[in-house]
Amino acid sequence: MSDQQPNDPLHGITLEMMLTQLVEHYGWDEMGRIIKIRCFNNDPSIKSSLQFLRKTPWARNKVEALYLKYKRKPLK
């Protein structure tokens, strides 16, 4: 059996890893502009954002979609 999941681009990527990479790339201000949720706009932190995203499927879906879009960007 293989540990690979070729049809799931998020396999092996934790929510914390996604969020950390997105914040490093976009910053909190841009993240809050792209995904309008309070945890990105008011006193943002990885910890508080993770707590919110784990409880809120629609917000997590938006973060996952942004992460996939970010990872598909061609490197310059």
DSSP file (Angstrom, degrees, kcal/mol; ACC not computed):
  #  RESIDUE AA STRUCTURE BP1 BP2  ACC     N-H-->O    O-->H-N    N-H-->O    O-->H-N    TCO  KAPPA ALPHA  PHI   PSI    X-CA   Y-CA   Z-CA
    1    1 A M              0   0    0      0, 0.0     2,-0.3     0, 0.0     0, 0.0   0.000 360.0 360.0 360.0 147.6    0.0    0.0    0.0
    2    2 A S        -     0   0    0      2,-0.1     0, 0.0     1,-0.1     0, 0.0  -0.785 360.0-149.4-103.7 144.7    1.1    3.5   -0.7
    3    3 A D  S    S+     0   0    0     -2,-0.3     2,-0.1     2,-0.0    -1,-0.1   0.559  71.1 103.8 -83.1  -9.1    1.0    6.4    1.7
    4    4 A Q        -     0   0    0      1,-0.1    -2,-0.1     2,-0.0     3,-0.1  -0.458  54.3-163.7 -76.4 144.7    0.5    8.8   -1.3
    5    5 A Q    >   +     0   0    0      3,-0.2     3,-1.8    -2,-0.1     6,-0.3  -0.757  10.6 179.1-123.9  81.9   -2.9   10.3   -2.0
    6    6 A P  T 3  S+     0   0    0      0, 0.0    -1,-0.1     0, 0.0    -2,-0.0   0.734  78.4  52.0 -61.9 -23.8   -2.5   11.5   -5.6
    7    7 A N  T 3  S+     0   0    0      1,-0.2    -3,-0.0    -3,-0.1    -2,-0.0   0.504  99.5  68.7 -91.2  -3.5   -6.0   12.8   -5.9
    8    8 A D    X   -     0   0    0     -3,-1.8     3,-1.6     1,-0.1    -3,-0.2  -0.893  58.8-172.3-117.9 100.8   -5.9   14.9   -2.7
    9    9 A P  T 3  S+     0   0    0      0, 0.0    -1,-0.1     0, 0.0    -2,-0.0   0.672  87.0  54.0 -67.4 -15.0   -3.6   17.9   -3.1
   10   10 A L  T >  S+     0   0    0      2,-0.1     3,-2.2    -5,-0.0     2,-0.1   0.407  75.8 129.7 -98.0   2.0   -4.0   18.7    0.7
   11   11 A H  T <  S+     0   0    0     -3,-1.6    -6,-0.1    -6,-0.3     3,-0.1  -0.370  80.5  10.3 -60.2 127.4   -3.0   15.2    1.9
   12   12 A G  T 3  S+     0   0    0      1,-0.2     2,-0.6    -2,-0.1    -1,-0.3   0.401 100.8 114.7  85.7  -2.6   -0.3   15.5    4.5
   13   13 A I    <   -     0   0    0     -3,-2.2    -1,-0.2     4,-0.0     2,-0.1  -0.897  55.9-147.9-103.6 120.4   -0.7   19.3    4.9
   14   14 A T     >  -     0   0    0     -2,-0.6     4,-2.3     1,-0.1     5,-0.2  -0.449  23.9-115.5 -82.7 160.1   -2.0   20.4    8.2
   15   15 A L  H  > S+     0   0    0      1,-0.2     4,-2.8     2,-0.2     5,-0.2   0.880 118.4  54.2 -59.7 -38.6   -4.2   23.5    8.7
   16   16 A E  H  > S+     0   0    0      2,-0.2     4,-2.5     1,-0.2    -1,-0.2   0.904 107.4  49.6 -64.2 -41.0   -1.4   25.1   10.7
   17   17 A M  H  > S+     0   0    0      2,-0.2     4,-2.2     1,-0.2    -2,-0.2   0.925 112.8  47.8 -62.9 -44.1    1.1   24.5    7.9
   18   18 A M  H  X S+     0   0    0     -4,-2.3     4,-2.5     1,-0.2    -2,-0.2   0.954 113.9  45.9 -60.0 -51.1   -1.4   26.1    5.4
   19   19 A L  H  X S+     0   0    0     -4,-2.8     4,-2.6     1,-0.2     5,-0.2   0.901 111.8  51.2 -62.3 -43.1   -2.1   29.1    7.5
   20   20 A T  H  X S+     0   0    0     -4,-2.5     4,-2.2    -5,-0.2    -1,-0.2   0.921 112.2  46.3 -61.6 -45.1    1.6   29.7    8.3
   21   21 A Q  H  X S+     0   0    0     -4,-2.2     4,-2.0    -5,-0.2    -1,-0.2   0.897 113.0  49.8 -65.6 -40.2    2.6   29.6    4.7
   22   22 A L  H  X>S+     0   0    0     -4,-2.5     4,-3.5    -5,-0.2     5,-0.7   0.911 111.4  48.0 -65.6 -41.9   -0.3   31.9    3.7
   23   23 A V  H  X5S+     0   0    0     -4,-2.6     4,-1.1     1,-0.2    -2,-0.2   0.898 111.2  51.0 -66.3 -39.8    0.5   34.4    6.4
   24   24 A E  H  <5S+     0   0    0     -4,-2.2    -1,-0.2    -5,-0.2    -2,-0.2   0.880 119.2  37.8 -62.6 -37.1    4.2   34.4    5.4
   25   25 A H  H  <5S+     0   0    0     -4,-2.0    -2,-0.2    -5,-0.2    -3,-0.2   0.944 134.6  17.4 -80.3 -50.7    3.2   35.0    1.7
   26   26 A Y  H  X5S-     0   0    0     -4,-3.5     4,-0.5    -5,-0.2    -3,-0.2   0.806  94.8-135.9 -94.6 -33.8    0.3   37.4    2.0
   27   27 A G  H  X< -     0   0    0     -4,-1.1     4,-2.2    -5,-0.7     5,-0.2  -0.031  34.5 -78.9  85.1 160.3    0.5   38.8    5.6
   28   28 A W  H  > S+     0   0    0      1,-0.2     4,-2.7     2,-0.2     5,-0.2   0.887 127.3  55.8 -64.7 -40.3   -2.5   39.2    7.9
   29   29 A D  H  > S+     0   0    0      1,-0.2     4,-1.4     2,-0.2    -1,-0.2   0.937 112.3  41.4 -59.7 -47.7   -3.8   42.4    6.3
   30   30 A E  H  X S+     0   0    0     -4,-0.5     4,-2.6     2,-0.2     5,-0.2   0.880 112.9  54.3 -68.8 -37.9   -4.0   40.8    2.8
   31   31 A M  H  X S+     0   0    0     -4,-2.2     4,-3.1     1,-0.2    -2,-0.2   0.922 108.8  49.5 -59.7 -43.3   -5.4   37.6    4.3
   32   32 A G  H  < S+     0   0    0     -4,-2.7    -1,-0.2     8,-0.4    -2,-0.2   0.804 111.6  49.1 -66.3 -29.4   -8.2   39.7    6.0
   33   33 A R  H  < S+     0   0    0     -4,-1.4     3,-0.2    -5,-0.2    -2,-0.2   0.897 116.0  41.8 -74.7 -41.2   -8.9   41.4    2.8
   34   34 A I  H  < S+     0   0    0     -4,-2.6     2,-0.6     1,-0.3    -2,-0.2   0.931 127.8  29.1 -71.7 -47.1   -9.1   38.2    0.8
   35   35 A I  S  < S-     0   0    0     -4,-3.1     2,-1.9    -5,-0.2    -1,-0.3  -0.928  82.3-147.0-118.9 104.9  -11.1   36.2    3.4
   36   36 A K        +     0   0    0     -2,-0.6     2,-0.4    -3,-0.2    -4,-0.1  -0.501  46.3 132.9 -80.6  82.6  -13.2   38.5    5.4
   37   37 A I    >>  -     0   0    0     -2,-1.9     3,-1.8    -5,-0.1     4,-0.8  -0.987  60.6-124.7-131.1 145.1  -13.2   36.9    8.9
   38   38 A R  H >> S+     0   0    0     -2,-0.4     4,-3.0     1,-0.3     3,-0.8   0.819 105.0  64.6 -57.9 -37.3  -12.6   38.6   12.2
   39   39 A C  H 34 S+     0   0    0      1,-0.3     6,-0.5     2,-0.2    -1,-0.3   0.693 106.8  45.1 -66.4 -15.4   -9.7   36.4   13.3
   40   40 A F  H <4 S+     0   0    0     -3,-1.8    -8,-0.4    -5,-0.1    -1,-0.3   0.654 121.4  37.3 -94.1 -19.3   -7.7   37.7   10.3
   41   41 A N  H << S+     0   0    0     -4,-0.8     2,-0.6    -3,-0.8    -2,-0.2   0.738 109.0  56.4-105.9 -28.1   -8.6   41.3   10.9
   42   42 A N  S  < S-     0   0    0     -4,-3.0    -1,-0.2     1,-0.2     0, 0.0  -0.905 129.2 -34.8-116.3 107.4   -8.7   41.9   14.7
   43   43 A D  S    S-     0   0    0     -2,-0.6    -1,-0.2     1,-0.1    -2,-0.1   0.939  84.5-155.4  50.7  58.3   -5.6   41.0   16.7
   44   44 A P        +     0   0    0      0, 0.0     2,-0.3     0, 0.0    -4,-0.1  -0.293  23.9 162.0 -70.0 146.5   -4.7   38.1   14.4
   45   45 A S     >  -     0   0    0     -6,-0.5     4,-2.1     1,-0.1     5,-0.2  -0.973  47.3-117.7-153.1 157.9   -2.6   35.1   15.5
   46   46 A I  H  > S+     0   0    0     -2,-0.3     4,-2.8     2,-0.2     5,-0.2   0.931 113.9  52.0 -61.0 -45.5   -2.1   31.6   14.3
   47   47 A K  H  > S+     0   0    0      1,-0.2     4,-2.1     2,-0.2    -1,-0.2   0.933 112.5  42.1 -61.2 -49.5   -3.5   30.1   17.5
   48   48 A S  H  > S+     0   0    0      1,-0.2     4,-2.1     2,-0.2    -1,-0.2   0.883 115.2  51.4 -67.9 -36.2   -6.8   32.1   17.4
   49   49 A S  H  X S+     0   0    0     -4,-2.1     4,-3.1     2,-0.2     5,-0.2   0.914 108.7  50.8 -65.8 -42.2   -7.2   31.6   13.7
   50   50 A L  H  X S+     0   0    0     -4,-2.8     4,-2.3     2,-0.2    -2,-0.2   0.911 108.7  52.1 -61.1 -42.6   -6.7   27.8   14.1
   51   51 A Q  H  X S+     0   0    0     -4,-2.1     4,-0.8    -5,-0.2    -1,-0.2   0.929 114.6  42.4 -59.7 -45.2   -9.3   27.6   16.8
   52   52 A F  H >X S+     0   0    0     -4,-2.1     4,-1.0     1,-0.2     3,-0.8   0.939 114.3  49.6 -66.5 -47.5  -11.8   29.5   14.6
   53   53 A L  H 3< S+     0   0    0     -4,-3.1     7,-0.3     1,-0.3     3,-0.3   0.836 106.4  55.9 -64.9 -33.1  -11.1   27.6   11.4
   54   54 A R  H 3< S+     0   0    0     -4,-2.3    -1,-0.3    -5,-0.2    -2,-0.2   0.769 114.4  40.5 -69.2 -24.5  -11.3   24.2   13.1
   55   55 A K  H << S+     0   0    0     -4,-0.8    -1,-0.2    -3,-0.8    -2,-0.2   0.553 110.5  61.9 -97.0 -10.0  -14.9   25.1   14.3
   56   56 A T     X  -     0   0    0     -4,-1.0     4,-2.3    -3,-0.3     3,-0.5  -0.828  57.8-174.2-127.2  92.4  -16.0   26.8   11.1
   57   57 A P  H  > S+     0   0    0      0, 0.0     4,-2.5     0, 0.0     5,-0.2   0.853  84.1  54.7 -57.1 -40.2  -16.1   24.6    8.0
   58   58 A W  H  > S+     0   0    0      1,-0.2     4,-1.4     2,-0.2     5,-0.1   0.893 111.4  45.5 -63.5 -37.7  -17.0   27.4    5.5
   59   59 A A  H  > S+     0   0    0     -3,-0.5     4,-2.1     2,-0.2    -1,-0.2   0.900 111.8  51.4 -71.3 -40.7  -14.0   29.5    6.7
   60   60 A R  H  X S+     0   0    0     -4,-2.3     4,-2.8    -7,-0.3    -2,-0.2   0.903 106.8  54.7 -61.6 -40.5  -11.7   26.5    6.6
   61   61 A N  H  X S+     0   0    0     -4,-2.5     4,-2.3     1,-0.2    -1,-0.2   0.885 107.4  50.4 -60.3 -38.8  -12.9   25.8    3.0
   62   62 A K  H  X S+     0   0    0     -4,-1.4     4,-2.3     2,-0.2    -1,-0.2   0.899 111.1  48.1 -66.6 -40.5  -12.0   29.3    2.0
   63   63 A V  H  X S+     0   0    0     -4,-2.1     4,-2.5     2,-0.2    -2,-0.2   0.917 112.0  49.4 -65.5 -43.2   -8.5   29.0    3.5
   64   64 A E  H  X S+     0   0    0     -4,-2.8     4,-2.3     2,-0.2    -2,-0.2   0.900 111.2  49.8 -63.0 -40.2   -7.9   25.7    1.8
   65   65 A A  H  X S+     0   0    0     -4,-2.3     4,-2.1     2,-0.2    -2,-0.2   0.906 111.5  48.3 -65.4 -41.3   -9.0   27.1   -1.5
   66   66 A L  H  X S+     0   0    0     -4,-2.3     4,-2.7     2,-0.2    -2,-0.2   0.900 110.5  52.0 -65.0 -40.0   -6.7   30.1   -1.1
   67   67 A Y  H  X S+     0   0    0     -4,-2.5     4,-2.6     2,-0.2    -2,-0.2   0.923 109.7  48.5 -62.1 -44.9   -3.8   27.7   -0.2
   68   68 A L  H  X S+     0   0    0     -4,-2.3     4,-1.3     2,-0.2    -1,-0.2   0.897 112.4  48.8 -63.4 -39.7   -4.4   25.6   -3.3
   69   69 A K  H  X S+     0   0    0     -4,-2.1     4,-0.5     2,-0.2    -2,-0.2   0.919 111.9  49.4 -64.2 -43.7   -4.5   28.8   -5.5
   70   70 A Y  H >< S+     0   0    0     -4,-2.7     3,-0.9     1,-0.2    -2,-0.2   0.899 110.8  49.5 -61.9 -43.0   -1.3   30.0   -3.8
   71   71 A K  H 3< S+     0   0    0     -4,-2.6    -1,-0.2     1,-0.2    -2,-0.2   0.750 106.7  56.2 -71.5 -23.1    0.5   26.7   -4.4
   72   72 A R  H 3< S+     0   0    0     -4,-1.3    -1,-0.2    -5,-0.2    -2,-0.2   0.563  80.0 112.9 -85.8  -7.9   -0.5   26.6   -8.1
   73   73 A K  S << S-     0   0    0     -3,-0.9     2,-0.1    -4,-0.5    -3,-0.0  -0.402  76.5-111.7 -63.1 137.0    1.0   30.0   -8.8
   74   74 A P        -     0   0    0      0, 0.0     2,-0.2     0, 0.0    -1,-0.1  -0.459  32.2-113.0 -68.9 142.9    4.0   29.6  -11.2
   75   75 A L              0   0    0     -2,-0.1    -3,-0.0     1,-0.1     0, 0.0  -0.528 360.0 360.0 -75.0 141.8    7.4   30.4   -9.6
   76   76 A K              0   0    0     -2,-0.2    -1,-0.1     0, 0.0     0, 0.0   0.417 360.0 360.0 -99.7 360.0    9.1   33.5  -10.9
